[in-house]
Amino acid sequence: MSAQADFYELLGVERTADGATIKSAYRKLAMQYHPDRNPGCGDSEAKFKAINQAYDCLKDEQKRAAYDRFGHAAFENGGPGGPGGGFGGGQGFSDLGDIFETIFGAAGFGGGGGGRGRQQRRGADLRYDMEITLEEAFAGKSEEITIDVSAVCEECDGSGATPGTGMRACTTCGGHGQVRAQQGFFVVERTCPSCHGAGQIIEEPCRGCRGEGRVDKRKTLKVDIPAGVDEGNRIRLAGEGEAGARGAPAGDLYIFLHLKRHSVFERDGTTLFCRAPVSFTTAALGGEIEVPGLDREMVKIKIPAGIQSGKQLRHRGAGMPALNGRGSRGDMVVQIDVETPTKLTAKQKELLQAFRETETGEECPQSSGFFSKLKEMWEDLG
């Protein structure tokens, strides 16, 4: 076989990508290069076959581990190093299972024994990104979403066969789902190209799904979002992902939540932060302000006399609820911004002028102390 492109590069994922990321990348590429969407395009067909080969390897933990260690040589041309290279000592491996046993031990690929057991390929997991407001995260909500997904074919009930017809054992692999080929010192085992690992062939494929047992379908689902969810939380809807081929179990649907930016509050866990401007007279004399909470209740914040800009005041129990009711509500933290008046009446200016004439410097110790230090600095320099 000619040199092959790196499987990770084919799928456009990092070598550290998890299974869900690999599935998502494969699904997008498969839809893009599917022959049905690119009729007569040889390049698309070749690309489609290549990404299927890459995904077939990387979705299997054991195959992926072997590929990460040996590359393409783990599956072809007699394994690493080719004939004579071997794995040391001139001792070959009886089949691909022995290669994996060097990595995983006696309980490696296929369990070591005779024929390999066939497994149904579970449908792919799907991801749906949902944006919600902070108020919705506070109170929780139910929302309906519409997704396009592969669903069980109703015409054949997911079997892939025309009703009234059946299945027969694959003559290529004898019903094992795997075929073996001698290559150098190795007997390499691959998925059967005729039945794609199923071990059986459909006598008459269903016209509705062309033998896949599933069809593309748009469906509407109800999603219950609990109170207290945060950015990046996900909700799992079991069995609502893509249907498995020919009656295999369906995958799951994961709802990833994202919070819209709020005009007033910022959130850190169960704590809500906001900034509140107060007049300089309130800051000087003290008082009380009201901040509307996410539950539409007014939160009263007491302002101590002489408060400075940037001071944070905490109100217990006015923040976000804990997810699933695990614990009490968080706090609301209000940062005070003292606002200097920009429009004064003549009377107000007169009163302020009278106040300034009575100032001794003790009213604002920070300002007085700052200028005293400057004066001392210049005297020392002189």
N, C-alpha and C positions, 0 to 999 in steps of 0.2 A: 504493500500500500504506500502511496506517495505521502510525502510529509503533510501533516495535518496542522491546522491552526490550533492555537491554544483554546481549550474549551471555555475557560473563563473569559477570554477576549471575545470569543464568538457570542457569548451571552451578554457581554458588556457589564460584568460584575467583578468585584474585587475577589481575591482568593480567600478572603476572610468572610465573605457573604454568607448569611444564614440561609436555611432552606426556603423560607418564605420569600426572601429577596430573589433567589434563583428561580423559583416558580414564577414570580411576577414578571421577571425579565424574559423568561422563556415564553410565557403566554403572549406578551406583547409582540415579540419577534415572530412567533408562530402565526399570529393573526396577520402580521404585515406581509410575510413571505409565503403564505399558504397558496398552493397552486390554483385553488379555486378563485383566489383574488387576483392572480397574475397568470391568466391562461396563456400558454404558449411561450412563457418567459423561462428559458433554460437557466439563467442565472438565479432567478428566484427559487426555482425548484431545487437547485443545488444548495442554495443557502438554507432552504427549509430542511433538507436532509441533514445538513451539517449541524444546525442548531438542535435538531431532534437527537442526533447522536451525542452531542455535548450534554444535553439535559438528561438523557438516559443514564449517563455516567454520573453526573454531579448530584442527581437527586438521591442516589443510593449511597449511604454513608460509607459502606465498605468499598465500593468501587471508587468513590471519591478519594478515600484514604490511599488506595493503591495508586490512583492517578497522580495525587499530590506527591507521592514518593517516587514513582517510576515514570510518570508521564505516559505517553501512548505506548511505550514499550511494555507496560504492564498487561496489555491486551493483545499484542500482535508481535509478529516476527520473533517468536521464541522468548519473549520476555526481555528484561534488561540485559543489554550487551549482546543479544543475538546468540546464535549457536556458538558454543565454546566459551562464551562469556559467563553464562549461568549466574548463579548466586553463590558461587564458591564451592570448591571441592569437587567440581565436575558432576555434582548430583543434580539432575533435573527434577522438575515437578510433574506429577502425573496429570494435573489439570489446573484450571484457574483457581480452584478451591485451595490448592496448596500454596499458591502465591499469597492469598489472603491469610492463610494460617500463619505465615511468617510474621504478619502484622498483628493479627488478633488472637493468635494462639489456636489451640485445638478446636475451639468453638467458633472458628472463623466462618468464611463464606460457605453457605449451604450446609453448615453443621458437619462437614467432613464426610458423611456417609455416601450412600449410593445416589439414586436419582434426585434431582433438585425438585423441591416442592414448588408448584405454581402459586403465585399470589395475585389476587386481583389488584389492579392499580386504582387506588383511591383517587377520587376527583381532587382537583387542585383547590387550595384555599384561595379565597378572594379578599381583596381589601377595598374598603369604601371610606373615603374621607368626608367627615361631616363637620361643618362649622356651626357653632352655637354661641349664643350671647352669654355674658356673665350671669345675667338674671336667670337664664334657662339652666345654667350649671348650678345655680343656687337652689332653685326650686325643683329641678328635674322636669322631664317632659316625655311625651310619647310622640313619635313622628313616623310618618310613612315615607319609605324610600323606594325608588324604582331602579332596578338593575337589569342589565343584560347578562344572561348566564346560560351555560349549557345545562339543560334539564333532561330528565328521563323521557325518552320517546314514548308517547302514549300509544302509538300504533302497535309497537312490539313489546311494550311494557319493559323496555330497557334491555331486552335480550339481544337486539341487533338482528334477529332473524324474522323473516316473514311469518306471521301467525300460521300455524299448521305445519311448519317445517322445523327441522331440528339442527343439531350440530353433529359433526363427525370428527374423529381423531385426525389430527394433522399428520399427513403421510411423510412430511419432510423431517419432523422431529420425533415421530412415533408417539405423539401426545405428551412429550416431556416439556415442551416449551423452550428447550435449549438444543442447540446443535454443537457438535464438537469437530474440530479440525486439527490435524497434526501439523505443527510448525516447529521444525527443528527438534529440540529436546522436549518440547511442550505439546500438550494437548489442550488447545484453547477452547473454552466454552463461550458461546455467544447466544444472544436471544435469537430464536428462530425467525428468519425473515418472512416466512409464510404466514405464521399465526401470531407473530409479534409477542411470543411468550405465553399465549393463552393455552396452547396445547390442543386447541380445537378449531375447526374451520366451520364457518356458517355455510350451510348448504345453499340457502337462498337469502341474501341480505335484504333487510327491510328497506323498502323504497323511501320511507319517511326519513330515516336517519342514515341510509347507505351503510348499514351494518355496524354503526358506532354505538347504537343503543341510547343515544342522546342527541338532542337538537338544541339550537340556539333559541332562547325564549326570553321575553321580558316579563318580569314579575315584580309585584309590589309587596313589600314586607313592612311590618310594624316593628319599630325599634323603641324600646323603653329605656330612657336615659335616667339613671338614678340621681338624686340630689347629691351634690358634693363632688361631681366629676371634675377633673382638671385637664389641662393641656396634655395631650399624648396618651390619655387613658384609652383603652380599647374595650369594646364590647364584642363578645363572641356569640354568634348565632350558629349553633351546631347544625351541620347538615344542610346549610343554606349556600354552600359554595357550589363549585361545578360538580355535576353528576359524574360518577365514575363510568368508564366505558363498559358496556355490556353487563350492566347490573352491579358493578362495583360500588362500594359505599361513596357517598358524596363528601366533598370537602366542606370546610367551614367558611363562614363569612365573618370577617373582622371589621368592626366599625371603629375607625380611629377618630378621636374627637379633637377639635381645634377650637380655641376660644377667640372670639372677635375682640378687638381692642375696645376697651370701655372708655367712655368720655370722662369719667370721674375717678373710678377706682382702678388700682393695680392690685394684683393678687400674688401672694407668696404662700402656697399651701392653703391653710385655712384662715390666714390673716389678710385683711383688706387694708390697703393704704390709700389715703387721699390727702390733698392739700386744701386748706381752708383759709381764705383771706379774712382778716379781721381789721377793724379800724384801729388807728393808733390810740384813740381814747379808750376803746375796750381793752386793748393790750395794756394800757397804763393803769386803768382803774379796775380791770377784771370784769367778768360778766359771764354770759352763757350764749352759745350758738347751737343751732340745730342742723344736723346732717341727715339727709334722707338715706335710710338703709336699703339694701336690696329686697328686703321683705316689705317695703313701703311704709315702715314705721320710722318715725323721726327719732334720731339718736341725739340726746342732749349732751353737749360737751361743755364742762365748766372751764372757763378761762381764768387762771390765777392772775392777780394784778402783777404788772411788771414783766409779763411774758415776752420773750424775744423771738424774732423770726427764726424759723428752723426748729423750734422746740416741738417735740412730738408728744401728743397726749393719747393715751390708750383707753379704750372703752371695752371692757370685758364682755364677751358673748355676743358681739354685734357683727362678727365676721362670717365666714363661710361655714356651712355644716360639714361635718366629717363624712366621708364617703360611706354609704350604707349604714349611717347612724352610729359609726364606731367612735364614740366620744362626743364631747360637747362641742358647741360652735366655737370657732376661733374668735379673735379680737378684731376690732377696728382701730387702726392707728391713724390719727389725724395730725398732719404737720401744719403748724401755724405759720402763715405769712402775714406779717404786719404791713398793712397798706398805708402809705403816706398820701394824705389828701392832695388832690391836684386842683380842685375848684373850691375856693373859699369866699365867703361873703365878707363885706367890710367889717361887720361886727365880729366874725370869727377871727379875722386877721388882727383886729384890735385886742381880742382876748388872748390870742397867742403871743402878741407882742408884750402884753402885760405879764404873761407867764414867763417869757424869756428874760424880762428885766428882773425877775425874782430868782432866777436860777443861780445856784451856788456851785454847781459842778457835781454835787453829791447825788443829784437826781439820775444822772447817767454815768456811773462809775467807769464803765468800759471806755467811753469816749474821753473822759477826763484823764484816765490812766494812760491812754494811748498818746495823747498830746504831751503829757508830762514826760513820758519816756523820750519822745522826739526832742523836747526841749533839753533834756539832760544830755542826749547824744550830741546835739550841736554845741553845747557848752563844753563837753569833753573834747570835741574836735578843735574848738577855738583855743 
